[in-house]
Amino acid sequence: MSRYIYFVGKPYPIKDALEKVRKQGYKIGLFLDINTTVRNRNSYDNIVEVNYSSSQAIKDSLRGKKLTVNGLICTYENYILAKSHLANYFNLPAQSLSSAQMSTDKYIMRQAFKQVDPNITPEFKLVSNEQEALEAGRSLGFPLILKPTNLVKSLLVLRCNNESELRQNFFLAQSKINHLYKKHKVYERQPRFILEQYIKGKSCSIAAFVDRTGKPYFCEGIAALTNAQDLGINDNYLYKRLLPADYNEKLKNDLFNVAAKGVRALKMTSCPAHVELIYNNEGVKIIEIGARIGGYRPRMYELSYGLDLIAQEIKLSIGQEPNLSGNFQNYCAVYELFPKKEGKFVDIKGRVNTAGLNYYSVKPKVGDLVGPAQNGYKAVAVAMVANPDKINFNQICNLVEKLEVKIR
């Protein structure tokens, strides 16, 4: 009998990854959101349309269907909870529903961190209206970060330096939030916001895989993160991901220890964990933990260490332990380019030989409306650099860092 691994929600964005699943001896299925289209239908051996609007709707979509499902993979944050519902339906290894809820809601997540260790999370408050936001601002102190509790990426993550900016940003967030929830298919959740302390420091991310007992296995190498504010830009997207970053042993141990505390706090099992952290002289705090590999991590860890992260997620999905042994091969960096303000896309300004890049893609067409991440826009361009020689690697990165998005 054929064995099947099913992707949850949307088609996997990297076609090569599907072939890796087949190399593991599985056919590929897709539990496709009925509100989403799929272009490469021939890449899947079976597609089942599912109504993800509620847990009952998921069950109703599957009722009467005879399916072989050996494991589930979910790469999109807004389908993590649905993956747990599907796992329960098919009796497969996955996060519990409560763990999935914690890892996809920043307020519940921070509450869980605080219970385990108050020192690993910034101070925060849930706010539902402008008055509550102003009171929280006076209590927590400025600057603050305003965040939707369960949207995706860095959408509507806004820095507030004073009460005036808090008023403006809260009004902006409230005016856009319902549209973005609908656009990004966030189901069974109500739009909510938290305010949290702004922590000044350096950011990084750790890739982990958590087995069915809750034990985390960490990938070698920590990725340094550069966000827009590090560049003096009033936005909150990740501009650069660099793997591996160079850290001393004490800092590495501190980062891994805090990451492990966070995984335990969320009671994660049988899932990946993408841990984002921020650190300074006062210690390490968790920005958030996602129960997925993350968009660029598979390519980055394969290029840097020869690790097949998709294969590790398959192992978790069928109840096995991951194998994260690998050897350093390349320095790797991924850049996401955004404009500083809204406008119609013209071009990418700057010179770089794209033949020297591992990956380069410009997303919009000339004339398309583009803008900052905090206003709900996605990256205009993505560039990936990989090279075993550090000098050559840095030279290429320097050219990429001169690129700018031109708008009118």
C-alpha positions as CSV (number, residue, x, y, z in Angstrom):
1,M,0.0,0.0,0.0
2,S,1.2,3.5,-0.9
3,R,2.3,5.8,2.0
4,Y,1.2,9.4,1.9
5,I,2.5,12.6,3.5
6,Y,0.0,15.4,3.2
7,F,0.7,19.2,3.2
8,V,-1.8,21.3,5.1
9,G,-3.6,24.3,3.8
10,K,-1.6,25.6,0.8
11,P,0.8,24.2,-1.8
12,Y,4.4,24.0,-0.6
13,P,6.2,27.1,-2.2
14,I,9.3,25.2,-3.3
15,K,8.7,22.5,-5.9
16,D,12.1,20.8,-5.2
17,A,11.0,20.1,-1.6
18,L,8.2,17.9,-3.0
19,E,10.7,15.6,-4.7
20,K,12.5,15.3,-1.4
21,V,9.3,13.8,0.1
22,R,9.1,11.3,-2.7
23,K,12.8,10.3,-2.1
24,Q,11.8,9.4,1.4
25,G,9.4,6.8,-0.2
26,Y,6.1,8.7,0.1
27,K,3.4,9.9,-2.2
28,I,2.4,13.5,-1.8
29,G,-1.1,14.7,-0.8
30,L,-2.5,18.2,-0.2
31,F,-5.3,19.2,2.1
32,L,-6.1,22.3,0.0
33,D,-7.9,25.2,1.5
34,I,-11.1,25.6,-0.6
35,N,-10.3,29.4,-0.7
36,T,-6.9,28.8,-2.2
37,T,-5.9,27.9,-5.7
38,V,-3.1,25.5,-6.7
39,R,-1.1,25.9,-10.0
40,N,1.0,22.8,-9.9
41,R,-1.7,20.3,-9.4
42,N,0.3,17.6,-11.2
43,S,3.0,17.9,-8.4
44,Y,0.6,16.2,-6.0
45,D,-0.6,12.6,-6.1
46,N,-3.8,13.5,-4.3
47,I,-5.6,16.8,-3.5
48,V,-8.4,16.9,-1.1
49,E,-10.3,20.2,-0.8
50,V,-11.0,21.2,2.9
51,N,-13.1,23.9,4.4
52,Y,-10.8,25.3,7.2
53,S,-13.4,27.8,8.6
54,S,-13.9,25.7,11.7
55,S,-13.0,22.4,13.3
56,Q,-16.4,21.0,12.4
57,A,-16.1,22.2,8.8
58,I,-12.7,20.3,8.6
59,K,-14.3,17.1,9.8
60,D,-17.3,17.6,7.4
61,S,-14.9,18.0,4.5
62,L,-13.3,14.6,5.2
63,R,-16.3,12.6,6.1
64,G,-16.8,9.6,3.8
65,K,-13.4,9.9,2.2
66,K,-11.1,6.8,2.4
67,L,-7.6,8.3,2.7
68,T,-4.2,6.9,3.6
69,V,-2.5,9.6,5.7
70,N,0.8,8.7,7.3
71,G,2.0,12.2,8.3
72,L,1.2,15.9,8.1
73,I,3.5,18.8,7.2
74,C,2.4,22.4,7.7
75,T,4.6,25.3,6.6
76,Y,2.1,28.2,7.0
77,E,1.4,29.7,10.5
78,N,-2.3,30.2,9.8
79,Y,-2.8,26.4,9.3
80,I,-1.0,25.2,12.4
81,L,-4.1,24.8,14.5
82,A,-5.8,23.1,11.6
83,K,-2.9,20.6,11.4
84,S,-3.7,19.6,15.0
85,H,-7.4,19.1,14.1
86,L,-6.4,16.9,11.2
87,A,-3.9,15.0,13.3
88,N,-6.6,14.2,15.8
89,Y,-8.9,13.1,13.0
90,F,-6.4,10.7,11.5
91,N,-4.7,9.8,14.9
92,L,-1.3,11.1,13.9
93,P,1.6,12.6,15.9
94,A,1.3,16.4,16.2
95,Q,0.9,19.2,18.7
96,S,-2.0,19.1,21.0
97,L,-4.7,21.6,20.2
98,S,-3.8,23.7,23.3
99,S,-0.1,23.7,22.3
100,A,-1.0,24.8,18.7
101,Q,-3.2,27.6,20.1
102,M,-0.3,28.8,22.3
103,S,2.2,28.7,19.4
104,T,-0.1,30.8,17.1
105,D,-1.3,33.4,19.6
106,K,1.3,35.9,20.9
107,Y,-0.7,36.8,24.0
108,I,-1.3,33.2,25.1
109,M,2.3,32.4,24.1
110,R,3.7,35.2,26.3
111,Q,1.6,34.1,29.2
112,A,3.1,30.6,28.9
113,F,6.6,31.9,28.8
114,K,5.9,34.1,31.9
115,Q,4.7,31.1,33.9
116,V,7.9,29.1,33.1
117,D,10.3,32.0,33.6
118,P,9.3,35.7,33.6
119,N,12.8,36.7,32.5
120,I,12.5,35.2,29.1
121,T,9.7,37.4,27.8
122,P,9.2,41.2,27.6
123,E,6.5,42.7,29.7
124,F,3.2,42.8,27.8
125,K,-0.5,43.6,28.0
126,L,-3.6,42.7,26.0
127,V,-5.4,45.7,24.6
128,S,-8.8,45.9,22.9
129,N,-9.4,49.6,22.5
130,E,-7.5,52.9,22.4
131,Q,-8.1,53.7,26.1
132,E,-6.7,50.4,27.2
133,A,-3.7,50.9,24.8
134,L,-3.0,54.3,26.4
135,E,-3.2,53.0,29.9
136,A,-0.9,50.0,29.0
137,G,1.5,52.5,27.4
138,R,1.7,54.5,30.6
139,S,2.1,51.4,32.7
140,L,4.8,49.7,30.5
141,G,6.6,52.8,29.4
142,F,7.7,53.8,25.9
143,P,8.9,52.7,23.4
144,L,6.5,49.9,22.8
145,I,5.7,47.4,20.1
146,L,2.0,47.0,19.0
147,K,1.3,43.5,17.6
148,P,-1.7,41.5,16.4
149,T,-1.9,38.4,18.5
150,N,-2.3,35.9,15.7
151,L,-1.7,37.4,12.3
152,V,1.2,36.2,10.1
153,K,4.7,37.4,9.3
154,S,5.4,41.0,10.6
155,L,2.1,42.4,9.4
156,L,0.9,45.4,11.5
157,V,3.9,45.0,13.9
158,L,4.3,48.7,14.8
159,R,6.8,50.6,17.0
160,C,5.3,53.3,19.2
161,N,7.7,55.9,20.7
162,N,5.1,58.0,22.5
163,E,1.3,58.3,23.1
164,S,0.8,60.2,19.9
165,E,2.3,57.4,17.8
166,L,0.4,54.8,19.8
167,R,-2.9,56.5,19.0
168,Q,-2.0,56.7,15.3
169,N,-0.7,53.2,15.1
170,F,-3.6,51.7,17.0
171,F,-6.1,53.4,14.7
172,L,-4.1,52.2,11.6
173,A,-4.0,48.6,12.9
174,Q,-7.7,48.6,13.7
175,S,-8.6,49.9,10.3
176,K,-6.6,47.2,8.5
177,I,-6.8,44.2,10.8
178,N,-10.1,42.6,9.6
179,H,-9.0,42.9,5.9
180,L,-5.7,41.2,6.6
181,Y,-7.3,38.4,8.7
182,K,-9.5,37.6,5.7
183,K,-6.8,38.0,3.1
184,H,-4.4,35.7,5.0
185,K,-7.1,33.2,5.9
186,V,-6.8,33.3,9.7
187,Y,-9.7,31.1,10.7
188,E,-11.4,30.6,14.1
189,R,-9.6,33.6,15.6
190,Q,-10.7,37.1,16.6
191,P,-8.4,40.0,15.9
192,R,-6.7,41.1,19.1
193,F,-3.6,43.2,19.9
194,I,-0.9,43.2,22.5
195,L,1.5,45.9,23.6
196,E,4.9,44.8,24.7
197,Q,8.1,46.4,25.9
198,Y,10.6,47.3,23.2
199,I,13.8,45.4,23.9
200,K,17.0,47.0,22.4
201,G,19.4,44.3,21.4
202,K,20.5,41.9,18.7
203,S,18.2,39.3,17.2
204,C,18.8,35.7,16.1
205,S,16.9,32.5,15.3
206,I,17.3,28.9,16.2
207,A,15.8,25.9,14.2
208,A,14.6,23.0,16.3
209,F,12.6,19.8,16.0
210,V,10.6,18.5,18.9
211,D,9.8,14.8,19.2
212,R,6.6,13.2,20.5
213,T,7.9,13.3,24.1
214,G,8.5,17.1,24.0
215,K,12.3,16.8,23.7
216,P,13.8,19.5,21.4
217,Y,16.7,18.8,19.0
218,F,18.5,21.9,17.8
219,C,20.2,22.4,14.5
220,E,23.8,23.4,14.5
221,G,24.3,27.0,13.7
222,I,22.4,30.1,14.9
223,A,21.1,32.6,12.3
224,A,21.7,36.3,13.0
225,L,18.8,38.5,12.1
226,T,18.9,42.1,11.0
227,N,15.5,43.9,11.0
228,A,14.5,47.2,9.5
229,Q,14.9,49.1,12.7
230,D,18.5,48.0,13.0
231,L,18.9,50.0,9.7
232,G,17.1,53.0,11.0
233,I,14.0,52.3,9.0
234,N,10.6,52.7,10.7
235,D,9.3,49.2,9.9
236,N,9.6,45.7,11.4
237,Y,10.4,43.2,8.7
238,L,13.5,41.0,8.7
239,Y,15.9,42.5,6.3
240,K,18.8,39.9,6.6
241,R,19.2,36.4,7.9
242,L,22.8,35.2,8.2
243,L,23.9,31.6,8.8
244,P,26.0,30.7,10.7
245,A,26.5,33.7,13.0
246,D,29.6,33.8,15.2
247,Y,28.8,33.6,18.9
248,N,31.0,32.8,21.9
249,E,30.2,29.6,23.8
250,K,28.5,31.3,26.8
251,L,26.1,33.2,24.6
252,K,25.3,30.1,22.5
253,N,24.5,28.2,25.6
254,D,22.3,31.0,26.9
255,L,20.4,31.2,23.6
256,F,19.9,27.4,23.4
257,N,18.8,27.2,27.1
258,V,16.2,30.0,26.7
259,A,15.0,28.4,23.4
260,A,14.5,25.0,25.3
261,K,12.5,26.8,28.0
262,G,10.3,28.3,25.4
263,V,9.6,25.0,23.7
264,R,8.7,23.4,27.0
265,A,6.5,26.3,28.0
266,L,4.4,25.8,24.8
267,K,4.3,22.1,25.4
268,M,5.3,21.4,21.8
269,T,5.4,17.9,20.5
270,S,6.0,16.3,17.1
271,C,6.6,19.6,15.3
272,P,9.4,21.9,14.2
273,A,10.1,25.0,16.3
274,H,11.3,28.2,14.8
275,V,12.6,30.2,17.7
276,E,13.3,34.0,17.4
277,L,15.3,35.6,20.2
278,I,16.7,38.9,21.2
279,Y,19.7,39.4,23.5
280,N,21.7,42.2,25.2
281,N,23.8,42.6,28.3
282,E,20.8,42.0,30.5
283,G,20.0,38.5,29.1
284,V,18.0,36.7,26.4
285,K,14.3,37.0,25.7
286,I,12.0,35.2,23.2
287,I,10.4,37.2,20.5
288,E,8.2,34.3,19.4
289,I,8.3,30.6,18.6
290,G,6.6,29.3,15.4
291,A,5.6,25.6,15.1
292,R,7.0,25.4,11.6
293,I,10.3,25.3,9.8
294,G,10.0,28.8,8.4
295,G,10.1,30.1,4.9
296,Y,13.9,30.2,4.2
297,R,15.3,27.8,6.7
298,P,15.2,24.7,4.6
299,R,17.3,26.2,1.9
300,M,19.6,28.0,4.3
301,Y,20.4,24.9,6.4
302,E,20.8,22.7,3.3
303,L,23.3,25.2,1.8
304,S,25.1,25.8,5.1
305,Y,25.2,22.3,6.6
306,G,23.7,19.9,4.1
307,L,20.7,19.3,6.4
308,D,17.4,18.3,4.8
309,L,14.9,19.9,7.2
310,I,11.9,18.6,5.2
311,A,13.2,15.0,5.9
312,Q,13.3,15.8,9.6
313,E,9.8,17.1,9.6
314,I,8.7,13.9,7.9
315,K,10.4,11.9,10.7
316,L,8.4,13.9,13.3
317,S,5.2,13.5,11.5
318,I,5.4,9.7,11.7
319,G,6.6,9.6,15.3
320,Q,10.4,9.2,14.8
321,E,13.3,11.2,16.2
322,P,15.1,13.7,13.9
323,N,18.7,13.3,12.7
324,L,20.5,16.7,12.6
325,S,24.0,15.7,11.9
326,G,25.7,17.8,9.2
327,N,28.9,19.5,8.3
328,F,29.5,23.2,7.5
329,Q,29.6,23.9,3.7
330,N,28.6,27.5,3.0
331,Y,28.0,30.8,4.6
332,C,24.5,31.8,3.7
333,A,22.4,35.0,3.8
334,V,18.8,35.9,2.7
335,Y,17.7,39.4,2.1
336,E,14.1,40.8,1.8
337,L,13.8,44.2,0.2
338,F,10.9,46.6,1.0
339,P,10.3,50.3,0.1
340,K,10.2,52.8,2.8
341,K,6.8,54.0,1.8
342,E,3.9,53.1,-0.3
343,G,4.1,53.7,-4.1
344,K,4.0,52.0,-7.5
345,F,6.9,49.7,-8.2
346,V,9.5,50.9,-10.8
347,D,12.7,48.8,-10.4
348,I,15.4,47.6,-8.1
349,K,18.2,50.2,-8.0
350,G,21.8,48.9,-7.8
351,R,24.2,46.6,-9.5
352,V,24.6,43.0,-8.6
353,N,25.5,40.0,-10.8
354,T,22.5,37.8,-10.2
355,A,24.5,34.8,-11.6
356,G,26.5,35.1,-8.4
357,L,23.4,34.7,-6.3
358,N,21.9,31.4,-5.2
359,Y,18.4,32.8,-5.6
360,Y,17.0,36.1,-6.7
361,S,13.3,37.0,-7.3
362,V,11.5,40.3,-7.9
363,K,7.9,39.8,-6.9
364,P,5.8,42.7,-8.3
365,K,5.3,43.9,-11.9
366,V,6.1,47.5,-12.8
367,G,3.2,49.6,-11.7
368,D,2.1,47.3,-8.9
369,L,1.4,49.0,-5.5
370,V,4.1,48.1,-2.9
371,G,4.8,49.4,0.5
372,P,6.2,48.7,4.1
373,A,5.6,45.5,5.9
374,Q,3.9,47.3,8.8
375,N,1.2,48.4,6.3
376,G,0.5,44.8,5.3
377,Y,2.7,44.5,2.2
378,K,5.0,41.6,1.4
379,A,8.7,41.8,0.2
380,V,9.3,43.3,-3.2
381,A,12.4,41.2,-3.8
382,V,14.3,38.3,-2.2
383,A,18.0,37.6,-2.7
384,M,20.0,34.6,-1.4
385,V,23.8,34.4,-1.2
386,A,25.7,31.2,-0.5
387,N,29.5,30.8,-0.7
388,P,32.1,28.7,1.2
389,D,34.7,31.5,1.1
390,K,34.0,34.1,3.7
391,I,35.7,36.9,1.8
392,N,33.9,36.2,-1.4
393,F,30.6,35.8,0.5
394,N,31.0,39.2,2.2
395,Q,31.8,40.9,-1.1
396,I,28.6,39.6,-2.7
397,C,26.6,40.5,0.4
398,N,28.0,44.1,0.3
399,L,26.6,44.5,-3.3
400,V,23.2,43.1,-2.3
401,E,23.1,45.5,0.6
402,K,23.3,48.5,-1.8
403,L,20.1,47.4,-3.6
404,E,17.1,49.7,-3.2
405,V,13.5,49.5,-4.2
406,K,12.5,52.3,-6.5
407,I,8.9,53.5,-6.5
408,R,6.9,56.4,-7.8
